Amino acid sequence: MTRLERSLIDAAARLVPLSYRQTFVGDLLEQYERRRRSAGPTAARIALVAEIIHSAPSLTRWRLTRGVVMNTHARSQDPFHMGRLTPGATAGRALGLFKSFYLRALAVFLLVHFPLRMVGHFVRSDEAIAAALQSVALQALLANGLLLISWTLVEGTLLATLVQRRRGHEIGIPAALKESLRRFPTFLAARTLFLLAVAAGSVVLIVPGILATCLLMLHGWLIFDRGLGALAALKESARIVKSRLRKTLGLSLPVAGMTLVWVALGVLFVAQTLRFTAPLMPIFKIAPFTMTLMETGFVLFTILTGILYANYSPNGSSLEESPV
Amino acid sequence: MDRTEHRRHTRRERLRRHSGHSNFYNVEYDAVIGSFEQMVLLAVVRLGDRAYGMAIREEIAERTGRQASLGAVYATLDRLTAKGFLKVGSGPGGAIRGGRPRRFFTMRAPGRRALEASLESLQRMLSGVPLGDLRRKLG
């Protein structure tokens, strides 16, 4: 596709209300690609230009009756979109969303994460399993694998809910869980690659780990909002954040701090709870529950990535930064 | 506000809320649909769970010969959604669309009712009109 065609698509897309923009561009690209395969690139190019010219009057009318208002309206309805991104305002918005979302997040954690965490904890601490596996490393790998699966499922469920909330819809936990399961393989692959990149960066020095986290942290939103594959989502995340790396670091620091405070409070809570309950009941029965409370702090960070995603590419549109 | 008026008001409010729009379009006219809207609704019914913008446009072109633009189809779909006739869902995009999602449309009960009412009124207008062959063709 030449630069002219990209510019044409970009121009046409700007006439489409934000909530329809990605779908409209997707349809144009699909039509172009199909025509290119069946009749060659020249015919595809002519059809694309004809389609855009043919669509222009309808799009302008649509924009005038709805789009001009809708543009602002869609943004004002999007709880993640902010007028001006400053570290303080970002932290405040993240905290506000966290408060309004916390009970839902806790329910998801208790329904999805808690059972798998219990199993993981059991696998890690049970002597019979250790004897059967005959390897401490294998036992730890199994327990951590369960945690990773659980965490990915939970975050997928939360992301599916938040993506719909950005679009002005509310979905229940079962529907969100179903969506999370549908995208599970992709998200798990992306999450594993993300963790490997962050771990590799952190082993070398702390700074490359932080940079890798910043660059790749939008991958979940890209998978759930735009339906990208694992590698494509990581690459797109890096592309979006790359030009705003310093700004992203600045914006993330207060939220990272709040997350750490929450987790620290959680650790204190766990320690206190265990002090009183450990003599009364086995630790593995109570620890996953208290740790679940602690881990909800990481939801704050998911919300931060949502705020950055919404403001770096409103309504998931990459057209704001570059042509298609 | 009497009971009937209240019921009508709450139904309209429910439709407005369900569509996720504020009142961009005049939802008062929710029962009135134009000929192109009729075509789009019929295409959505025909396509079932595969009804997205481009497929709807192709279905209309294939069955009626009318080459509607993608922009016109999307503007109509948006209007019908705002009226509460269609439900929107999203599906995976795939590489052919550069990862951009598809937006699938399915018919809601008010849409079905409006379409039936519109086709019935067309039938009633046709009955008794001496159009000969044309009327027989339109059936």
Interface residues (C-beta under 8 A of the other chain):
Chain A: A12 L15 V16 P17 Y20 Q22 T23 F24 V25 G26 D27 L28 L29 E30 Q31 E33 R34 E51 H54 S55 A56 P57 S58 L59 R61 W62 T65 R66 V69 M70 H73 R167 G168 H169 D225 R226 G227 L228 G229 A232 E236 V324
Chain B: G20 S22 F24 Y25 Y52 G53 M54 Q67 S69 L70 G71 A72 Y74 A75 D78 S90 G91 P92 G93 G94 I96 R97 G98 G99 R100 P101 R102 R103
